[in-house]
Amino acid sequence: MLEEVERWLERRSWSTADRPLDQLLAAKRATGPAGTVSVVLPALNEEATVGAIVGEIRRELMSEAAPLVDELVVMDSGSTDRTAEVAERAGARVVHRDTVLPRIPAVPGKGEVLWRSLMATSGEIVCFIDADLRDFDAGFVYGIVGPLLTDPEVHLVKAMYDRPLEAGGAVVPAGGGRVTELVARPLLNLHWPQLAGFVQPLGGEYAARRALLERLPFPVGYGVELGMLVDALACVGLDALAQVDVGVRHHRHQDSHALGRMAATIYRTAQVRLARATMVRPVLTQFDRGPEGGFEPRVHEVVVEERPPMITVPEYAARRAA
């Protein structure tokens, strides 16, 4: 691991207990309008869990005694179940994806609704929480919002947690996050090693300043979390990013086919960013000491052309057939 990342882990990794709720309420009052908080739940057919999450946030973080959250919005991504009804009854404002920026045709995908949520909310701090969480605790919200209220140098905060895998009645304590371990973590370590310290780079629970989010592109699908981390690193630098330990995350697990689709989308998101950052122009500039003593650039074309398999070349195929 890079020394820079080791220092970052010590400086920018916390737990929820490091910033108690009463401390955050005082910080919010002192911050004023810059401390307004919007919580967004992207939801697609989550009637079984969305109500409990909304209810917990309303009770613990939107009461007169603890007014940490100013706005709670469920962004409905085209649900065909009772997600919208359950969320409204629990106290959320429900916004349908297609009603936001209607001149731009909506496409399916989590990133699509997160992007549109910026238009549907007003808080200067935006907190995203997946709507499929079980045994949800309000600490997921105030844990990741906390650093943004208390440290002006922090711009984006990811939650970190244990992800047990629950299948067929059995529980594997650290078996969740399969796409993270098999796809995202290798990609980040190989290509963006500054981000190697994030425990849950693909986690759906994170908070950021609106001023950052509005400057970032949003991949429309499952690549949104990886894309946002990579782009935020380029935009504000590693020291403006942080993570907070919020405990354990319980949620619905995807089947292998869904994980495969997720992995492909994440790989493609990384591929697009690698193309932007590296081989946008296939040239290499090197430097030689010139006759006048200074350095002179030498630009070389990087050869990327490939020859086809020889068996497809007619002359070769004819010779083989002779």
Phi, psi and chi 1 to 4 in degrees:
 res  aa     phi    psi   chi1   chi2   chi3   chi4
   1 MET       -  142.1 -176.2  176.9  -69.1      -
   2 LEU   -62.3  144.4  -62.1  174.3      -      -
   3 GLU   -58.4  -35.5  -70.2 -174.7   10.8      -
   4 GLU   -59.7  -39.3  177.4 -173.5    6.6      -
   5 VAL   -71.9  -38.2  176.7      -      -      -
   6 GLU   -60.4  -43.2  -67.9 -179.0   -8.1      -
   7 ARG   -65.4  -38.9  -67.3 -167.5  -61.2  -90.7
   8 TRP   -63.5  -41.1  175.9   84.1      -      -
   9 LEU   -59.8  -38.0  -80.0  168.6      -      -
  10 GLU   -73.5  -33.5  -65.2 -179.7   -0.9      -
  11 ARG   -90.3  -30.6  173.9  175.9  163.3   78.3
  12 ARG  -123.2   22.8  -68.3  -60.5 -166.5 -150.6
  13 SER  -120.1  126.0  -65.6      -      -      -
  14 TRP  -134.9 -179.1  -60.8  -69.4      -      -
  15 SER  -122.7  163.9   71.5      -      -      -
  16 THR   -57.0  -36.8  -58.6      -      -      -
  17 ALA   -65.7  -17.5      -      -      -      -
  18 ASP   -68.0  -21.8  -69.1  -30.0      -      -
  19 ARG  -133.4   88.8  -67.2  175.2  175.7   83.3
  20 PRO   -60.4  156.6  -20.4   31.9      -      -
  21 LEU   -59.8  -39.2 -176.2   55.1      -      -
  22 ASP   -64.4  -34.4   56.6   -8.7      -      -
  23 GLN   -65.6  -39.0  176.9 -173.4  -18.9      -
  24 LEU   -70.7  -35.9  -61.9 -178.1      -      -
  25 LEU   -63.4  -39.7  -68.6  169.0      -      -
  26 ALA   -66.3  -40.6      -      -      -      -
  27 ALA   -65.1  -37.8      -      -      -      -
  28 LYS   -64.3  -43.8  178.6 -179.9  173.4   69.1
  29 ARG   -62.5  -40.0  -71.1 -168.7  -66.5  -91.4
  30 ALA   -71.4  -28.8      -      -      -      -
  31 THR   -76.2  -32.6  -57.5      -      -      -
  32 GLY    77.3 -145.8      -      -      -      -
  33 PRO   -56.7  -30.5  -25.4   34.3      -      -
  34 ALA   -68.2  -11.6      -      -      -      -
  35 GLY  -102.2   13.1      -      -      -      -
  36 THR   -69.3  138.8   52.7      -      -      -
  37 VAL  -122.4  125.3  176.6      -      -      -
  38 SER  -110.3  131.0  -64.1      -      -      -
  39 VAL  -106.9  129.7  174.6      -      -      -
  40 VAL  -119.8  128.8  173.3      -      -      -
  41 LEU  -112.7  106.3  -83.6   64.8      -      -
  42 PRO   -72.8  131.2   27.9  -32.7      -      -
  43 ALA  -139.8  134.9      -      -      -      -
  44 LEU  -138.7  104.5  176.8   61.9      -      -
  45 ASN    56.0   58.1  -64.8  -29.7      -      -
  46 GLU  -118.9   37.7  -56.8  -65.8   -2.2      -
  47 GLU   -61.1  -25.6   65.7  177.1    6.4      -
  48 ALA   -73.8  -24.1      -      -      -      -
  49 THR  -124.6  -25.0   50.7      -      -      -
  50 VAL   -63.5  -34.5   69.2      -      -      -
  51 GLY   -64.2  -42.2      -      -      -      -
  52 ALA   -66.0  -37.9      -      -      -      -
  53 ILE   -66.0  -47.2  -61.6  171.6      -      -
  54 VAL   -60.9  -44.9  169.3      -      -      -
  55 GLY   -61.0  -41.7      -      -      -      -
  56 GLU   -63.8  -42.9  172.7   75.6    0.4      -
  57 ILE   -65.7  -42.1  -65.4  172.0      -      -
  58 ARG   -61.8  -45.0  -65.7  -79.7  -54.9 -179.6
  59 ARG   -68.9  -45.4  -75.3 -170.0  -55.7  -86.5
  60 GLU   -92.2  -25.3  -59.5  -62.2  -33.8      -
  61 LEU  -128.2    2.9  -58.0  177.7      -      -
  62 MET  -131.1   19.4  -60.6 -177.8   76.3      -
  63 SER   -85.9  169.9   67.3      -      -      -
  64 GLU   -63.9  -31.9 -174.9  175.2  -17.4      -
  65 ALA   -78.8  -26.3      -      -      -      -
  66 ALA  -139.1   72.0      -      -      -      -
  67 PRO   -85.2   61.9   32.3  -33.7      -      -
  68 LEU   -78.8  -40.0 -172.8   76.3      -      -
  69 VAL   -98.1  129.4  172.6      -      -      -
  70 ASP   -93.9  -23.9  -58.1  -77.1      -      -
  71 GLU  -151.0  132.6 -175.1  176.8   34.9      -
  72 LEU  -128.6  112.9  176.0   54.5      -      -
  73 VAL  -124.2  131.0  173.5      -      -      -
  74 VAL  -100.9  118.8  169.7      -      -      -
  75 MET   -92.7  106.8  -69.9  -67.5  -62.1      -
  76 ASP   -82.6  121.3 -169.9  -11.6      -      -
  77 SER   -96.0   32.3 -172.0      -      -      -
  78 GLY    96.5   35.6      -      -      -      -
  79 SER   -62.4  144.9  -62.8      -      -      -
  80 THR  -109.0    1.5   56.6      -      -      -
  81 ASP  -104.7 -154.1   65.8   -2.2      -      -
  82 ARG   -96.8   25.1  -63.5  171.8   55.7 -109.7
  83 THR   -53.6  -51.4  -68.6      -      -      -
  84 ALA   -61.6  -45.3      -      -      -      -
  85 GLU   -62.1  -46.0  177.4 -173.5  -17.0      -
  86 VAL   -64.0  -42.7  170.5      -      -      -
  87 ALA   -65.4  -42.6      -      -      -      -
  88 GLU   -64.0  -43.0  -74.8 -179.6  -15.0      -
  89 ARG   -63.4  -32.5 -173.4 -177.8  -55.5  153.0
  90 ALA   -78.5  -13.2      -      -      -      -
  91 GLY   116.7   11.1      -      -      -      -
  92 ALA   -93.9  156.1      -      -      -      -
  93 ARG   -88.3  124.4  175.5  163.6   64.3   91.8
  94 VAL  -101.0  128.8  176.8      -      -      -
  95 VAL  -122.0  124.8  176.9      -      -      -
  96 HIS   -82.4  137.9 -166.9  -79.6      -      -
  97 ARG   -48.1  -43.4  172.2 -165.0   64.7 -162.3
  98 ASP   -73.8  -12.6  -64.2  -16.7      -      -
  99 THR   -87.7   -8.4   65.4      -      -      -
 100 VAL  -100.9  127.4 -178.9      -      -      -
 101 LEU    49.8   58.1  -65.3  171.9      -      -
 102 PRO   -63.7  -18.3   21.5  -33.1      -      -
 103 ARG   -69.8  -17.7   71.2  172.5 -178.1   82.3
 104 ILE  -103.8  109.6  -56.8  174.9      -      -
 105 PRO   -55.8  130.0  -23.4   34.0      -      -
 106 ALA   -76.6  149.9      -      -      -      -
 107 VAL  -122.2  154.7  -62.9      -      -      -
 108 PRO   -64.7  148.0  -18.7   31.4      -      -
 109 GLY   141.7  147.0      -      -      -      -
 110 LYS   -64.3  -45.3  179.4 -177.2  179.7 -178.2
 111 GLY   -60.3  -32.0      -      -      -      -
 112 GLU   -59.5  -47.2  177.3   81.7   -6.3      -
 113 VAL   -74.3  -31.4  -66.3      -      -      -
 114 LEU   -64.5  -41.9  -63.7 -174.9      -      -
 115 TRP   -61.6  -47.7  178.7   68.2      -      -
 116 ARG   -67.4  -24.9  -69.2  174.7 -173.1  -97.2
 117 SER   -64.1  -25.2   76.6      -      -      -
 118 LEU   -63.8  -30.9  -63.2 -178.4      -      -
 119 MET   -77.7  -24.9 -169.4   73.9 -179.0      -
 120 ALA   -96.8   -1.6      -      -      -      -
 121 THR  -127.7  170.2   57.3      -      -      -
 122 SER  -131.6   -8.7   58.5      -      -      -
 123 GLY   -65.0  147.3      -      -      -      -
 124 GLU   -78.6  -16.6  -68.5  -58.6  -41.9      -
 125 ILE  -118.1  125.8  -65.5  171.7      -      -
 126 VAL  -114.7  128.2 -177.0      -      -      -
 127 CYS  -117.6  122.8  174.6      -      -      -
 128 PHE  -101.3  132.0  -61.2  119.8      -      -
 129 ILE  -133.0  125.8  -59.4  -69.5      -      -
 130 ASP   -63.5  145.2  -81.2   -8.4      -      -
 131 ALA   -91.2    4.3      -      -      -      -
 132 ASP  -104.1   12.9   66.6  -18.2      -      -
 133 LEU   -73.6  142.7  -57.7 -171.9      -      -
 134 ARG  -111.8  156.7  -64.8 -176.6  -74.0  105.6
 135 ASP    53.8   43.5  -58.1  -35.4      -      -
 136 PHE   -70.7  140.1  177.5   77.8      -      -
 137 ASP  -123.0  141.8 -177.0   87.9      -      -
 138 ALA   -60.6  -19.4      -      -      -      -
 139 GLY   -60.6  -23.7      -      -      -      -
 140 PHE   -59.4  -37.0  -90.9   67.8      -      -
 141 VAL   -81.2  -57.8  172.8      -      -      -
 142 TYR   -72.3  -19.9   71.7   77.7      -      -
 143 GLY   -63.9  -45.0      -      -      -      -
 144 ILE   -87.6  -20.9   55.9  179.0      -      -
 145 VAL   -77.2  -29.9  166.3      -      -      -
 146 GLY   -50.2  -54.2      -      -      -      -
 147 PRO   -59.5  -30.2  -25.9   35.9      -      -
 148 LEU   -71.7  -26.9  -63.2  166.3      -      -
 149 LEU   -84.1  -23.9  -71.6  171.2      -      -
 150 THR  -109.8  -13.6   58.4      -      -      -
 151 ASP  -135.4  105.4 -169.8  -24.1      -      -
 152 PRO   -65.8  -14.0   22.3  -32.6      -      -
 153 GLU   -82.9  -11.2  -64.6 -178.4   -4.9      -
 154 VAL   -92.8  133.7  174.5      -      -      -
 155 HIS  -119.2  -23.5  -69.1 -101.8      -      -
 156 LEU  -146.5  136.6 -176.3  147.6      -      -
 157 VAL  -131.5  125.0 -177.4      -      -      -
 158 LYS  -100.7  144.7  -65.5  -80.6  -67.3 -171.7
 159 ALA   -78.2  145.1      -      -      -      -
 160 MET  -125.4  149.6   55.3  177.5  167.5      -
 161 TYR  -168.6  169.0   34.1   68.0      -      -
 162 ASP   -80.2  143.9  -65.4  -45.9      -      -
 163 ARG  -125.8   86.3  -66.0 -175.2   68.4  174.9
 164 PRO   -68.3  146.4   23.6  -32.5      -      -
 165 LEU  -100.0  120.2  175.7   61.3      -      -
 166 GLU  -113.4  115.0  -57.1  166.3   24.1      -
 167 ALA  -149.0  129.2      -      -      -      -
 168 GLY    61.2   30.6      -      -      -      -
 169 GLY    85.1   -9.6      -      -      -      -
 170 ALA   -98.6  151.6      -      -      -      -
 171 VAL  -124.9  122.7  177.4      -      -      -
 172 VAL  -102.6  111.7 -178.9      -      -      -
 173 PRO   -51.7  -41.3  -27.2   35.2      -      -
 174 ALA  -120.5   31.8      -      -      -      -
 175 GLY   -88.8   -7.1      -      -      -      -
 176 GLY   -79.6  176.8      -      -      -      -
 177 GLY    69.9   41.7      -      -      -      -
 178 ARG   -66.9  -39.7  -70.9  160.8  -72.1  174.7
 179 VAL   -67.8  -33.9  175.7      -      -      -
 180 THR   -59.4  -49.4  -66.9      -      -      -
 181 GLU   -73.9  -33.9  -61.0  -56.0  -32.8      -
 182 LEU   -91.7  -22.4  -63.8  175.6      -      -
 183 VAL  -124.4  -60.4 -179.5      -      -      -
 184 ALA   -67.0  -46.2      -      -      -      -
 185 ARG   -64.5  -44.5 -159.1  176.1  -53.7  -74.7
 186 PRO   -60.1  -42.2  -26.2   35.8      -      -
 187 LEU   -60.1  -46.4  -78.4  170.9      -      -
 188 LEU   -66.5  -42.5  -67.9  175.8      -      -
 189 ASN   -65.0  -36.1  -83.6  -96.7      -      -
 190 LEU   -79.8  -38.2  -70.9  170.1      -      -
 191 HIS  -110.8  -28.2  -59.7  -64.4      -      -
 192 TRP  -131.8   66.8  -64.0  -79.9      -      -
 193 PRO   -61.5  -18.5   20.7  -32.6      -      -
 194 GLN   -63.7  -22.5  -74.0  179.2  -66.2      -
 195 LEU   -95.9    8.3  -62.3  174.4      -      -
 196 ALA   -67.0  -15.5      -      -      -      -
 197 GLY   -83.4   -6.9      -      -      -      -
 198 PHE   -75.8  124.5  -83.0   94.5      -      -
 199 VAL   -72.5  -40.8  175.8      -      -      -
 200 GLN  -127.7   73.2  -63.2  -67.5   -9.5      -
 201 PRO   -63.6  -25.5   23.2  -34.5      -      -
 202 LEU   -98.4    2.3  -62.0 -173.9      -      -
 203 GLY   -58.6  143.1      -      -      -      -
 204 GLY   -88.0    6.1      -      -      -      -
 205 GLU  -110.6  108.8  -67.5   69.5   45.8      -
 206 TYR  -158.2  158.2   48.4   99.0      -      -
 207 ALA  -132.7  150.0      -      -      -      -
 208 ALA  -153.9  160.7      -      -      -      -
 209 ARG   -74.3  138.5  -59.7 -168.8 -170.0  -80.8
 210 ARG   -56.5  -37.0  179.0  177.0  -67.6  -88.7
 211 ALA   -59.7  -26.8      -      -      -      -
 212 LEU   -83.5  -49.4  171.2   61.1      -      -
 213 LEU   -58.7  -37.4  -67.5  172.7      -      -
 214 GLU   -72.2   -9.6   64.3 -168.5   10.9      -
 215 ARG   -99.2   -3.1  -64.0  159.2   60.4 -166.5
 216 LEU  -103.3  144.1  -59.4  179.3      -      -
 217 PRO   -73.0  153.9   28.1  -33.8      -      -
 218 PHE  -120.9  107.5  -82.5   60.6      -      -
 219 PRO   -56.0  137.5  -24.2   35.0      -      -
 220 VAL   -76.1  -19.2  -62.6      -      -      -
 221 GLY  -108.2 -146.7      -      -      -      -
 222 TYR   -69.3  -10.4  -76.3  120.5      -      -
 223 GLY   -78.0    1.6      -      -      -      -
 224 VAL   -62.5  -38.7   62.8      -      -      -
 225 GLU   -68.6  -46.2  -85.6   82.4   27.0      -
 226 LEU   -64.6  -44.6 -177.4  135.4      -      -
 227 GLY   -59.3  -40.8      -      -      -      -
 228 MET   -66.5  -39.7 -170.4  175.1  -66.2      -
 229 LEU   -63.1  -48.1  -99.0 -172.0      -      -
 230 VAL   -62.6  -44.0  170.5      -      -      -
 231 ASP   -71.3  -35.6  -65.0  -20.9      -      -
 232 ALA   -66.3  -38.1      -      -      -      -
 233 LEU   -58.3  -44.6  174.6   67.5      -      -
 234 ALA   -68.1  -30.4      -      -      -      -
 235 CYS   -83.6  -44.1 -168.5      -      -      -
 236 VAL  -123.1   -9.8  -65.4      -      -      -
 237 GLY    89.9  159.9      -      -      -      -
 238 LEU   -61.7  -40.4 -179.8   60.7      -      -
 239 ASP   -68.0  -13.8 -160.6   51.7      -      -
 240 ALA   -88.0   -1.4      -      -      -      -
 241 LEU  -107.7  151.3  -46.9 -180.0      -      -
 242 ALA  -153.3  172.1      -      -      -      -
 243 GLN  -144.8  151.3   58.6 -174.6  -11.5      -
 244 VAL  -132.2  132.6  172.7      -      -      -
 245 ASP   -78.3  116.9 -172.4  -11.2      -      -
 246 VAL  -111.2    7.8  -62.0      -      -      -
 247 GLY   108.6 -114.3      -      -      -      -
 248 VAL  -126.5  138.1 -178.5      -      -      -
 249 ARG  -112.0  119.7 -176.5 -175.5 -164.4  -94.9
 250 HIS  -110.2  130.0  -61.4  -82.1      -      -
 251 HIS  -157.1  175.1   66.3  111.9      -      -
 252 ARG   -74.6  134.0 -175.4 -174.8   68.4 -109.4
 253 HIS   -96.6  145.6  -66.6  -76.5      -      -
 254 GLN   -86.2  155.0  -55.3  -83.4    4.2      -
 255 ASP   -79.1  174.8   61.1   30.9      -      -
 256 SER   -65.3  -33.5   58.9      -      -      -
 257 HIS   -67.0  -42.6  -76.1  176.2      -      -
 258 ALA   -64.2  -39.6      -      -      -      -
 259 LEU   -63.8  -36.8  -67.4  177.7      -      -
 260 GLY   -63.2  -42.6      -      -      -      -
 261 ARG   -64.7  -39.9  -66.1 -170.0  -64.7  -88.1
 262 MET   -63.1  -45.2 -173.1 -177.2  -57.6      -
 263 ALA   -61.7  -42.4      -      -      -      -
 264 ALA   -63.2  -40.9      -      -      -      -
 265 THR   -65.6  -41.5  -57.0      -      -      -
 266 ILE   -66.4  -41.2  -70.4  164.7      -      -
 267 TYR   -61.6  -42.7  179.2   81.0      -      -
 268 ARG   -65.2  -38.2  177.0   57.5  179.6  153.8
 269 THR   -60.4  -43.7  -58.8      -      -      -
 270 ALA   -64.9  -41.2      -      -      -      -
 271 GLN   -60.2  -42.9 -174.5 -177.7   49.0      -
 272 VAL   -60.2  -41.9  167.9      -      -      -
 273 ARG   -73.4  -32.9  -81.2  150.4 -179.3   78.5
 274 LEU   -65.1  -38.7  -75.0  169.1      -      -
 275 ALA   -64.7  -38.9      -      -      -      -
 276 ARG   -65.9  -36.5  -69.1  174.0 -175.1  166.9
 277 ALA   -90.0  -23.0      -      -      -      -
 278 THR  -119.7  -78.3   54.8      -      -      -
 279 MET   -93.6   40.9  -66.0  -63.0  -71.3      -
 280 VAL   -63.3  -41.6  175.7      -      -      -
 281 ARG  -122.5  119.9  -65.5  179.5   66.1 -117.1
 282 PRO   -79.0   63.6   30.0  -35.2      -      -
 283 VAL  -133.7  156.8  -63.4      -      -      -
 284 LEU  -129.5  126.8  174.0   67.5      -      -
 285 THR  -102.0  124.6  -59.4      -      -      -
 286 GLN  -120.7  167.0  -62.6  175.8  -41.2      -
 287 PHE  -126.7  135.2  -66.2   88.7      -      -
 288 ASP  -122.2  149.7  -65.3  -37.8      -      -
 289 ARG   -71.7  123.5 -178.5   76.8   67.8  179.3
 290 GLY   -86.2  171.8      -      -      -      -
 291 PRO   -64.0  -22.5   21.4  -32.6      -      -
 292 GLU   -89.8    1.6  -57.5  -60.7  -37.6      -
 293 GLY   100.9  -20.9      -      -      -      -
 294 GLY   -86.9  179.8      -      -      -      -
 295 PHE   -93.5  136.3  -74.7   99.1      -      -
 296 GLU  -118.0  133.6  -64.5 -177.4   -4.0      -
 297 PRO   -75.5  145.3   26.4  -33.2      -      -
 298 ARG  -126.8  119.0  -58.2  -77.5 -173.3  -96.0
 299 VAL  -102.6  128.3  177.7      -      -      -
 300 HIS  -123.0  140.6  -52.5  -86.0      -      -
 301 GLU   -74.1  134.7 -179.4 -178.6   -3.7      -
 302 VAL   -90.6  114.8  176.9      -      -      -
 303 VAL   -74.6  118.0  179.1      -      -      -
 304 VAL  -116.8   -3.6  -65.8      -      -      -
 305 GLU   -66.0  144.2 -176.6  178.7   -2.2      -
 306 GLU  -121.9  144.7  -65.4 -176.5   13.8      -
 307 ARG   -84.9  148.1  -63.9  -58.8 -174.8 -167.3
 308 PRO   -74.7  166.9   28.4  -35.2      -      -
 309 PRO   -54.0  135.5  -25.9   34.8      -      -
 310 MET   -59.4  -29.6 -173.9   59.4   74.8      -
 311 ILE   -66.8  -16.7 -163.8   64.5      -      -
 312 THR   -88.0   -8.1   66.7      -      -      -
 313 VAL   -81.3  122.4  176.9      -      -      -
 314 PRO   -55.1  -42.9  -26.7   34.9      -      -
 315 GLU   -61.3  -40.5  -65.3   87.0  -15.0      -
 316 TYR   -69.3  -43.3 -177.1   81.9      -      -
 317 ALA   -62.2  -37.7      -      -      -      -
 318 ALA   -66.0  -41.1      -      -      -      -
 319 ARG   -64.2  -39.7 -165.4 -170.1   76.1  173.3
 320 ARG   -65.8  -33.1  -69.4  -78.8  -70.6  171.9
 321 ALA   -79.1  -16.6      -      -      -      -
 322 ALA   -71.4      -      -      -      -      -
